[in-house]
Every structure is written in C-alpha cells, then in structure tokens.
Amino acid sequence: MRNTANNLTFPVCEKFVSINGEGRRAGQTAVFIRFRGCNLRCSYCDTGWANSASAPAEELTADDILRYVGSAGITNVTLTGGEPLLQSGIGGLMARLNSAGKSVEVETNGAAPLDEFINGGARPDCFTMDYKLPSSGMEDKMVLGNFDLLGRGDCVKFVAGSEGDLSRALEIIKKYDLIERCGVYISPVFGAIEPKDIVDFMIRHKLNRVNLQIQLHKVIWEPDRRGV
C-alpha cells in the first residue's frame, strides 16, 4: 500500500461479485476484494498470479472500496488474496465495512497473526483460516497461536492432497480441539486426491462435525477461471 495525496491506497488485483465457493458461506453471494501479495508460496496455489509484488493491481482507497461494495447491493464481503492481513490499514477498512452494515469474511492463510484484529471494531464476522498441510510446503510457517483466538463464527480449512495430509489434519484437529472451537472443513487439492477418499477417511476415523468441502466455483465455472 502506498500514500497518495494523503489517502492510503490498497493494491486490489480483482473485485467482483459471485458466490462463496468455500467455508461457512459456501453458496451465498458475496462481494470479493482480492489484494496483491502473499507471504507463502504453496505448491498448489491457484491464485499465485496475485502473490508477487509486481502483480497488476488497482490502487484503491477505502472510500473506493466502500463505494464498490455499496453499489453491489450484497451484504457479504470477502477479503482475500494473496494474504489480506498483510495490507497496512486493513483493520481500518474492516472497521468501516462493519460500520456500513456489511458482514465481513477474511480468508487468511494461517501465517499472519490474528491478535490485532480480534478486539475492537476491526474484527470480521468470520475468519476463514487455512492450516497448511505438508504437501503445501508451508506448514512450518503456521502461526499456531491463532487457534486460541478463533470463535464459533470462524472456521479452519485444511486443503489435503494425500493420505498423509489427512492424517496430519486429524492430528491438528484433535490437538487444538478445533471441533469444539470453530467450524472445520477439509478440501481436496484439485486434481490430486479424490473427494471420496476424504469421505472414506472421515468415516474411518469417525469424524463428527467436520465438513467435506468442494470448491463450488471450480464446479460451476472452469477451474482456472478468474473473477468468480
């Protein structure tokens, strides 16, 4: 983010209205704001084009974003990336969206601390937080203290690409008592593991209140299509 005429601006790679493809709000309409830049490089990332510092982006002020969101007539707002919590001033933007009566979801990668956003007006209605499993290559970057900050309105998302990933997800779910703390979702790495294999694992391990999740936008549209 840079300072232009004393107004903070955010590098926005995409803004669009679609349905949520995953998480607690899967299937619901939402306004998406995708920010540039990420502190991870996951092996299976499907938005890698937005991660680099040189990715094309509009420089938008909070006012610009509020106007766009307001024009859509949609209550749900999803802030995504990249990693949205890397943006300076993102707490202020969330507070303004809250004040405007929007229901804010933040899709975060698990490698950004949540503590500064938990108290006060900046907290979103929902953190959808990833825990990166071994096949991502990024598990050692996870901020484990974030688990203590999650509540019933939040969720943790595991993206699994192998049986080993599923076993690790089970370990984390049990260690941090996630089923009692927040929503829990397991998704397949697209093309790497069959959803039925995840179902078999869930049945075999008697996983109650854990949700298999298929990325709806990759079913409705072409899997690599942007802006949906």
Backbone bond lengths (Angstrom), bond angles and torsions (degrees), N, CA, C in turn:
res aa  C-N    CA-C-N  psi(-1)  N-CA   C-N-CA  omega(-1)  CA-C   N-CA-C  phi
1 M - - - 1.464 - - 1.517 109.25 -
2 R 1.308 118.06 142.81 1.452 120.78 178.06 1.526 109.72 -126.45
3 N 1.335 115.24 167.58 1.454 120.53 -179.60 1.520 108.94 -100.63
4 T 1.326 116.58 119.25 1.452 121.46 -179.44 1.514 108.32 -124.56
5 A 1.344 116.24 117.74 1.464 121.22 -179.71 1.524 110.75 51.01
6 N 1.344 113.95 41.72 1.468 121.96 177.39 1.532 113.96 66.49
7 N 1.321 117.04 11.44 1.463 120.31 175.62 1.524 108.83 -111.52
8 L 1.338 116.38 124.66 1.453 119.37 175.74 1.519 109.55 -65.82
9 T 1.325 115.19 138.52 1.455 119.24 177.83 1.519 109.99 -123.37
10 F 1.301 114.67 151.62 1.458 122.62 -179.12 1.524 109.54 -113.29
11 P 1.337 118.60 134.56 1.464 120.40 176.35 1.528 110.52 -78.82
12 V 1.313 116.35 106.90 1.462 122.49 -175.96 1.526 108.89 -106.79
13 C 1.331 115.89 116.14 1.464 121.09 179.90 1.524 112.39 -79.25
14 E 1.311 116.18 -33.96 1.463 121.49 -179.25 1.522 109.22 -148.69
15 K 1.303 115.51 148.64 1.462 121.86 165.98 1.511 106.42 -143.24
16 F 1.309 116.52 131.67 1.462 120.45 -175.27 1.521 109.33 -163.49
17 V 1.327 115.09 165.95 1.461 122.34 176.19 1.521 107.51 -113.98
18 S 1.330 115.48 130.28 1.459 120.47 -179.23 1.524 108.13 -155.19
19 I 1.326 116.15 -157.73 1.461 119.95 169.87 1.517 108.83 -106.05
20 N 1.320 116.22 153.41 1.454 120.19 171.65 1.515 108.64 -69.44
21 G 1.318 115.50 129.77 1.456 120.01 -178.88 1.502 114.00 -90.47
22 E 1.342 117.61 -12.08 1.457 119.92 -175.34 1.522 110.28 -157.94
23 G 1.320 115.56 169.04 1.458 121.10 178.52 1.511 113.08 84.55
24 R 1.326 116.29 -168.56 1.467 122.04 -176.34 1.524 112.55 -61.44
25 R 1.319 116.63 -26.13 1.461 120.16 -174.67 1.523 112.99 -103.83
26 A 1.316 115.91 18.76 1.466 119.69 -179.78 1.515 110.24 -54.51
27 G 1.328 116.15 130.53 1.451 122.38 -179.95 1.510 114.67 91.54
28 Q 1.341 117.14 -8.23 1.467 120.61 179.04 1.529 110.21 -95.62
29 T 1.334 115.39 147.51 1.458 119.10 176.17 1.524 110.50 -67.11
30 A 1.318 115.66 149.68 1.462 121.23 179.45 1.518 109.70 -157.86
31 V 1.327 115.26 154.54 1.459 122.25 169.06 1.521 106.88 -93.51
32 F 1.319 116.57 127.12 1.457 121.56 -178.92 1.530 110.30 -106.23
33 I 1.321 115.24 132.73 1.462 121.91 172.49 1.524 106.37 -122.23
34 R 1.333 115.90 113.79 1.467 120.80 -177.98 1.527 109.71 -104.41
35 F 1.331 115.90 120.43 1.457 122.04 -179.01 1.525 111.01 -95.08
36 R 1.311 114.65 152.37 1.465 121.49 179.33 1.525 110.87 -80.46
37 G 1.318 116.37 142.62 1.454 121.41 169.89 1.515 114.07 102.80
38 C 1.332 115.62 136.78 1.463 121.47 178.77 1.523 108.35 -147.78
39 N 1.331 115.52 148.75 1.464 120.69 178.39 1.525 112.50 -96.80
40 L 1.337 117.65 7.48 1.461 122.40 176.93 1.522 109.97 -124.77
41 R 1.323 115.36 162.05 1.464 122.19 173.91 1.527 107.45 -136.00
42 C 1.312 116.24 77.69 1.460 121.39 -176.94 1.528 110.72 -71.45
43 S 1.320 115.65 145.08 1.465 120.68 -175.84 1.521 112.61 -61.09
44 Y 1.327 117.70 -31.50 1.452 122.32 -174.13 1.531 113.09 -105.65
45 C 1.324 118.75 10.40 1.465 121.82 -172.13 1.528 111.23 -52.87
46 D 1.346 115.53 131.25 1.469 119.66 178.58 1.526 112.56 -104.32
47 T 1.340 116.81 5.68 1.473 119.95 174.49 1.526 109.95 -128.24
48 G 1.335 116.17 31.73 1.460 120.19 -178.76 1.517 113.21 -58.12
49 W 1.322 116.82 -27.31 1.459 120.84 179.81 1.532 111.81 -61.60
50 A 1.340 117.82 -22.46 1.467 121.37 -178.41 1.522 112.73 -95.15
51 N 1.320 117.67 0.03 1.469 120.15 -169.47 1.520 115.17 -87.75
52 S 1.311 117.59 -27.33 1.462 119.27 -173.45 1.527 111.22 -81.71
53 A 1.320 115.30 156.27 1.462 120.79 -179.95 1.520 112.20 -64.92
54 S 1.337 116.88 -18.57 1.463 120.37 -178.38 1.532 112.89 -98.28
55 A 1.330 117.86 4.60 1.465 120.24 -179.51 1.527 110.13 -61.48
56 P 1.330 118.32 137.33 1.473 120.51 178.27 1.526 111.14 -58.42
57 A 1.327 116.14 135.82 1.463 120.61 -178.72 1.519 110.01 -156.87
58 E 1.338 115.56 149.27 1.459 121.53 169.26 1.526 108.74 -84.62
59 E 1.306 116.56 141.58 1.466 120.73 173.00 1.528 107.47 -92.66
60 L 1.321 116.15 106.05 1.459 121.96 -175.28 1.524 110.66 -115.57
61 T 1.321 116.34 138.66 1.458 120.46 173.86 1.527 109.10 -80.48
62 A 1.331 115.45 168.29 1.468 119.45 174.13 1.521 110.52 -58.16
63 D 1.338 117.12 -38.90 1.465 120.41 177.73 1.527 111.21 -60.41
64 D 1.339 116.58 -42.68 1.464 120.56 178.22 1.530 110.70 -59.16
65 I 1.323 115.00 -45.84 1.468 119.90 -178.27 1.520 110.46 -65.67
66 L 1.339 116.70 -43.03 1.472 119.74 178.76 1.525 111.15 -61.96
67 R 1.334 117.06 -38.58 1.464 119.48 178.90 1.526 111.02 -65.13
68 Y 1.329 116.13 -43.33 1.467 119.66 179.55 1.525 110.85 -63.25
69 V 1.329 116.02 -47.44 1.462 120.00 179.29 1.526 110.37 -60.51
70 G 1.322 117.05 -44.42 1.454 120.17 -179.47 1.514 112.90 -62.99
71 S 1.337 116.91 -35.27 1.471 120.39 -178.06 1.518 112.29 -69.79
72 A 1.335 117.00 -20.77 1.465 120.05 -176.32 1.519 112.71 -76.65
73 G 1.332 117.43 -25.04 1.452 120.53 -178.70 1.518 113.70 70.07
74 I 1.335 116.88 22.36 1.469 123.16 -177.79 1.526 108.13 -114.50
75 T 1.327 117.07 135.91 1.464 120.84 -175.94 1.525 112.92 -78.71
76 N 1.347 117.29 -42.26 1.465 120.33 -177.57 1.521 111.07 -73.80
77 V 1.333 115.42 134.25 1.463 121.53 175.10 1.519 108.34 -127.16
78 T 1.323 116.79 127.31 1.460 122.03 178.45 1.519 109.00 -112.47
79 L 1.334 115.80 119.49 1.462 122.35 174.55 1.522 107.54 -96.41
80 T 1.338 115.41 124.04 1.446 119.31 -172.16 1.518 110.19 -142.20
81 G 1.302 117.50 -172.10 1.454 120.46 -177.37 1.515 111.37 -159.63
82 G 1.362 114.69 -144.96 1.452 125.49 12.10 1.515 112.77 51.33
83 E 1.336 112.05 -158.98 1.463 121.07 177.07 1.519 109.07 -126.12
84 P 1.339 117.96 104.58 1.468 120.07 -174.06 1.517 114.21 -63.71
85 L 1.332 118.55 -28.79 1.461 119.96 -176.11 1.521 112.64 -73.73
86 L 1.327 117.76 -5.69 1.467 120.94 174.33 1.526 111.81 -77.29
87 Q 1.322 117.42 -16.48 1.461 121.10 -174.00 1.524 111.27 -75.73
88 S 1.320 117.23 123.52 1.455 121.02 173.25 1.519 109.22 -60.81
89 G 1.315 116.30 133.79 1.452 120.05 179.81 1.519 114.42 85.53
90 I 1.339 118.50 3.90 1.463 119.97 -176.83 1.527 110.82 -65.93
91 G 1.333 117.59 -31.75 1.459 120.14 177.37 1.516 111.79 -62.43
92 G 1.327 115.88 -40.92 1.458 119.45 177.54 1.509 112.24 -64.96
93 L 1.327 117.06 -38.49 1.463 120.31 177.32 1.526 110.18 -64.35
94 M 1.332 117.41 -43.41 1.461 119.88 179.23 1.527 110.73 -62.30
95 A 1.332 116.62 -41.14 1.464 119.91 179.13 1.523 110.97 -61.45
96 R 1.319 117.00 -39.81 1.470 119.94 179.24 1.525 111.35 -68.74
97 L 1.325 117.25 -38.31 1.464 119.84 176.11 1.523 110.66 -64.66
98 N 1.332 116.40 -40.33 1.465 119.95 176.41 1.525 110.46 -59.68
99 S 1.336 115.57 -46.03 1.465 120.11 -178.19 1.529 112.35 -64.45
100 A 1.338 115.39 -27.07 1.467 120.24 178.95 1.529 112.22 -82.19
101 G 1.328 117.26 3.66 1.454 121.44 177.35 1.511 114.59 83.22
102 K 1.331 117.00 16.46 1.457 120.46 178.97 1.525 110.54 -88.27
103 S 1.309 115.85 150.05 1.462 122.11 177.67 1.526 107.63 -99.82
104 V 1.323 115.93 106.27 1.461 121.40 -168.02 1.530 111.11 -96.13
105 E 1.313 114.99 131.01 1.459 122.99 170.48 1.525 107.73 -114.71
106 V 1.325 116.69 137.43 1.460 121.50 175.02 1.522 108.06 -115.64
107 E 1.318 116.28 120.15 1.467 121.16 173.30 1.519 107.70 -89.56
108 T 1.327 116.42 111.86 1.466 121.01 -174.55 1.523 110.17 -125.24
109 N 1.333 115.84 149.92 1.462 119.72 -168.14 1.521 115.56 -88.65
110 G 1.328 117.97 1.61 1.458 120.82 178.87 1.512 114.51 87.17
111 A 1.335 116.89 -3.99 1.456 121.36 -179.52 1.523 112.35 -110.45
112 A 1.334 116.45 15.29 1.465 122.26 177.08 1.526 107.99 -123.89
113 P 1.335 119.27 129.36 1.465 121.02 -179.40 1.520 111.52 -62.84
114 L 1.332 115.26 139.97 1.461 121.13 -179.20 1.521 113.03 -96.99
115 D 1.336 118.08 -11.92 1.465 120.33 -166.29 1.522 113.66 -58.38
116 E 1.323 119.00 -38.20 1.464 119.41 -176.37 1.526 112.74 -71.56
117 F 1.333 117.14 -11.76 1.464 120.53 -178.55 1.526 112.82 -104.61
118 I 1.309 117.68 -0.06 1.458 120.80 -173.19 1.520 111.83 -78.70
119 N 1.316 118.02 -42.20 1.460 121.28 -176.68 1.521 111.13 -101.30
120 G 1.312 115.76 152.64 1.459 119.80 177.45 1.517 112.11 86.19
121 G 1.314 115.27 -169.82 1.462 121.08 -172.04 1.502 115.49 -76.33
122 A 1.354 117.56 -5.96 1.456 119.33 -175.02 1.520 113.31 -85.23
123 R 1.334 118.94 -14.34 1.458 119.17 -174.13 1.525 110.84 -66.35
124 P 1.336 117.31 128.87 1.463 118.94 176.35 1.523 110.77 -74.14
125 D 1.316 116.36 165.40 1.459 119.97 174.72 1.516 111.68 -65.81
126 C 1.333 116.12 -28.78 1.462 119.50 -175.33 1.517 110.82 -148.12
127 F 1.328 116.25 122.96 1.458 121.57 162.96 1.524 106.87 -92.04
128 T 1.323 117.37 123.13 1.457 121.96 168.32 1.517 105.86 -103.95
129 M 1.334 115.34 100.48 1.464 120.92 -169.94 1.521 110.52 -108.21
130 D 1.311 115.80 129.47 1.457 121.16 174.37 1.527 110.58 -77.78
131 Y 1.326 114.63 149.41 1.463 120.16 158.54 1.512 105.00 -117.20
132 K 1.322 116.18 118.94 1.459 120.97 -174.74 1.530 110.07 -80.86
133 L 1.314 115.20 119.73 1.457 122.49 -178.27 1.535 110.85 -84.37
134 P 1.336 117.83 169.29 1.475 119.95 -172.11 1.522 116.06 -51.71
135 S 1.341 118.05 -38.72 1.472 118.39 -176.23 1.516 112.99 -67.26
136 S 1.338 117.47 -15.86 1.469 120.37 176.95 1.513 112.24 -70.72
137 G 1.351 116.77 -25.81 1.454 121.78 -174.09 1.519 113.79 79.05
138 M 1.331 117.66 6.59 1.460 121.97 -172.49 1.532 113.54 -124.52
139 E 1.331 117.98 12.08 1.461 118.99 -173.77 1.522 112.34 -61.13
140 D 1.321 117.12 -32.42 1.470 118.96 -177.32 1.529 112.98 -71.38
141 K 1.315 118.16 -6.08 1.470 121.98 179.62 1.531 112.74 -92.44
142 M 1.319 118.18 -4.00 1.458 120.76 -174.73 1.538 111.96 -68.10
143 V 1.341 115.54 138.46 1.468 122.28 176.50 1.530 106.54 -93.49
144 L 1.329 116.34 96.76 1.456 120.85 -170.84 1.524 112.27 -69.09
145 G 1.310 118.15 -24.63 1.462 121.09 177.23 1.511 113.20 -63.33
146 N 1.331 117.18 -17.93 1.466 119.54 178.44 1.527 112.29 -62.12
147 F 1.332 117.48 -30.48 1.455 119.64 -178.51 1.527 111.58 -57.91
148 D 1.322 116.97 -35.46 1.470 120.83 -178.39 1.521 112.65 -68.75
149 L 1.324 117.51 -15.29 1.459 121.84 -173.68 1.521 113.01 -100.22
150 L 1.314 117.51 -6.77 1.448 121.17 -176.60 1.523 111.27 -80.87
151 G 1.333 116.06 150.19 1.463 121.90 178.73 1.514 111.21 -126.50
152 R 1.316 115.91 -175.27 1.456 121.10 -173.86 1.530 112.58 -63.06
153 G 1.322 118.11 -25.89 1.450 119.95 179.68 1.512 114.06 -81.79
154 D 1.330 116.97 -7.48 1.462 122.12 -177.53 1.527 110.14 -97.23
155 C 1.325 116.17 172.98 1.458 118.96 174.29 1.521 110.61 -149.55
156 V 1.318 113.89 155.90 1.462 122.39 174.47 1.516 107.61 -111.89
157 K 1.318 114.56 133.73 1.467 121.36 -177.43 1.531 109.18 -116.69
158 F 1.320 115.66 125.99 1.463 122.58 174.40 1.528 108.22 -106.67
159 V 1.320 116.79 126.38 1.456 121.37 175.41 1.523 107.29 -105.80
160 A 1.322 115.93 110.81 1.468 121.73 -170.71 1.523 110.96 -107.18
161 G 1.321 114.84 137.61 1.456 120.18 178.41 1.509 113.88 -118.98
162 S 1.345 117.37 1.30 1.457 120.60 -176.17 1.524 110.07 -162.33
163 E 1.315 116.21 168.27 1.464 121.48 174.57 1.526 110.63 -60.98
164 G 1.349 115.95 -37.01 1.464 119.45 177.53 1.523 111.44 -62.71
165 D 1.312 117.29 -39.37 1.470 120.69 176.23 1.530 110.59 -61.51
166 L 1.323 116.29 -42.81 1.465 119.40 -179.53 1.521 111.22 -63.54
167 S 1.327 117.09 -40.87 1.464 120.20 178.17 1.518 111.13 -63.43
168 R 1.312 117.11 -39.36 1.468 120.38 177.96 1.528 110.73 -67.55
169 A 1.319 117.83 -40.06 1.462 120.56 176.48 1.519 110.62 -58.89
170 L 1.320 117.47 -42.67 1.459 121.39 178.77 1.531 110.90 -61.11
171 E 1.320 116.66 -41.49 1.470 120.55 177.63 1.526 111.00 -59.15
172 I 1.321 116.56 -46.12 1.467 121.02 -177.49 1.530 110.75 -68.05
173 I 1.324 116.47 -41.66 1.472 120.09 178.51 1.521 110.55 -57.16
174 K 1.324 116.34 -44.62 1.466 120.37 -178.43 1.525 111.70 -73.61
175 K 1.312 117.18 -43.48 1.471 120.62 -176.02 1.523 111.86 -60.75
176 Y 1.322 116.66 -39.69 1.467 121.14 -175.73 1.531 112.49 -104.13
177 D 1.320 116.60 10.69 1.466 122.11 175.73 1.533 110.73 50.16
178 L 1.323 116.12 46.28 1.458 120.34 -171.10 1.525 113.02 -67.60
179 I 1.323 117.36 -30.89 1.462 119.04 -177.93 1.522 110.93 -63.08
180 E 1.327 117.18 -32.66 1.468 121.13 178.18 1.531 112.35 -84.41
181 R 1.310 116.67 -15.07 1.460 121.13 -172.82 1.526 112.98 -96.73
182 C 1.333 117.05 -39.32 1.467 120.97 -170.90 1.524 109.05 -159.94
183 G 1.328 116.56 -179.53 1.458 120.27 172.66 1.515 110.82 -73.38
184 V 1.329 117.00 148.17 1.467 122.00 -178.86 1.530 108.91 -129.30
185 Y 1.331 115.88 128.10 1.456 122.32 -177.15 1.524 109.92 -131.07
186 I 1.317 116.11 141.57 1.469 121.95 174.20 1.520 107.91 -123.10
187 S 1.331 115.56 127.57 1.468 122.26 179.33 1.523 109.66 -119.43
188 P 1.322 117.71 150.49 1.466 119.48 173.01 1.524 111.51 -82.70
189 V 1.331 116.26 143.40 1.462 119.37 164.62 1.528 106.13 -64.29
190 F 1.323 115.77 122.23 1.459 120.31 -173.08 1.525 110.45 -56.90
191 G 1.350 115.91 119.54 1.456 121.18 177.39 1.512 115.29 86.86
192 A 1.357 118.55 -4.76 1.460 121.26 -176.23 1.518 113.26 -102.61
193 I 1.329 117.16 -28.55 1.460 121.81 -178.06 1.522 107.49 -146.63
194 E 1.316 116.31 146.06 1.460 120.53 -179.40 1.532 109.95 -83.30
195 P 1.331 117.82 137.30 1.467 119.37 176.70 1.518 113.63 -53.42
196 K 1.343 117.22 -34.29 1.468 119.61 -179.60 1.526 111.16 -64.24
197 D 1.326 117.49 -28.44 1.460 120.02 177.33 1.526 110.84 -68.15
198 I 1.336 115.88 -34.85 1.466 119.79 176.00 1.523 109.86 -68.42
199 V 1.335 116.87 -41.63 1.462 120.64 177.57 1.522 110.13 -60.50
200 D 1.324 117.34 -45.36 1.468 120.98 178.90 1.524 110.74 -58.64
201 F 1.327 116.32 -42.09 1.470 120.81 179.07 1.530 110.16 -63.22
202 M 1.318 116.92 -44.47 1.461 121.32 -178.72 1.529 111.20 -62.73
203 I 1.325 116.95 -40.60 1.464 120.61 178.61 1.527 110.59 -68.94
204 R 1.323 115.75 -43.45 1.474 120.44 -177.95 1.517 111.69 -61.19
205 H 1.345 115.53 -35.66 1.469 119.78 -177.29 1.529 112.60 -101.10
206 K 1.330 115.32 11.25 1.473 120.94 175.01 1.531 111.74 51.70
207 L 1.330 115.28 51.12 1.463 121.00 -177.78 1.522 109.80 -84.12
208 N 1.304 115.68 102.17 1.453 122.10 176.51 1.527 110.01 -89.65
209 R 1.347 116.23 145.63 1.470 122.99 176.20 1.531 112.35 60.47
210 V 1.325 116.52 25.78 1.463 122.67 169.82 1.517 106.53 -111.87
211 N 1.321 116.89 137.59 1.461 121.99 -172.57 1.521 111.99 -109.05
212 L 1.326 116.39 124.89 1.463 119.54 164.38 1.517 107.68 -70.37
213 Q 1.297 116.21 137.20 1.459 120.63 -177.21 1.527 109.94 -132.70
214 I 1.302 115.46 126.79 1.466 121.89 173.81 1.523 107.18 -107.06
215 Q 1.314 117.63 134.29 1.463 120.69 179.60 1.527 109.12 -68.91
216 L 1.330 115.42 102.57 1.462 120.62 -172.50 1.518 112.96 -59.82
217 H 1.340 116.95 -36.05 1.461 118.92 -176.77 1.526 111.56 -65.54
218 K 1.345 117.45 -24.02 1.458 119.92 178.25 1.528 112.01 -82.87
219 V 1.323 116.31 -12.97 1.460 121.57 174.99 1.525 110.46 -90.83
220 I 1.321 116.44 -40.77 1.468 121.45 -176.47 1.531 111.26 -74.01
221 W 1.345 116.27 -41.76 1.452 122.10 -178.99 1.533 109.51 -116.79
222 E 1.334 116.10 179.28 1.453 119.55 175.19 1.520 108.99 -61.85
223 P 1.348 119.29 141.06 1.462 121.75 -173.21 1.520 114.86 -57.40
224 D 1.334 118.20 -29.28 1.463 119.76 -176.93 1.526 112.71 -104.16
225 R 1.320 117.28 13.25 1.461 120.40 -178.13 1.529 110.47 -72.73
226 R 1.343 116.51 136.80 1.457 121.77 177.03 1.526 110.31 -92.74
227 G 1.333 114.38 164.29 1.459 120.00 173.56 1.506 114.03 74.34
228 V 1.345 117.17 20.75 1.458 120.94 176.72 1.526 110.05 -130.98
